[in-house]
Amino acid sequence: MTFAVEIMPSALKELQEIEAFYRRQIAEAIDQQLPHQPTTPTRNRKPLVVPVASFEFNPPLWELRIGNFRVFYDIDETDHTVHIRAVREKPPHASSEDIL
């Protein structure tokens, strides 16, 4: 089953602020990894145990790692939709929870 990918307005704003070179890499990774089996953990994709974040989401929150960037998303299983909630750069020595 293929999932639709919806980028929320706040995540789209964050994505537009990223340099075009990295934005293309992020878009390609989203297109390759999230429409198919977005709930399957992989080397670059995992669920997070996060009680709060600076954005709204429906638990569980998932993280997609793309170089120094992290895409945070949740999934609506009934509508088969992936909602991208945030796209953030992760500085070295910081954790994903630090940038939420």
Secondary structure, 3 states (H helix, E strand, C coil): CECEEEECHHHHHHHHCCCHHHHHHHHHHHHHHCCECCCCCCCCEEEECCCCCCCCCCCCEEEEEECCEEEEEEEECCCCEEEEEEEEECCCCCCHHHHC
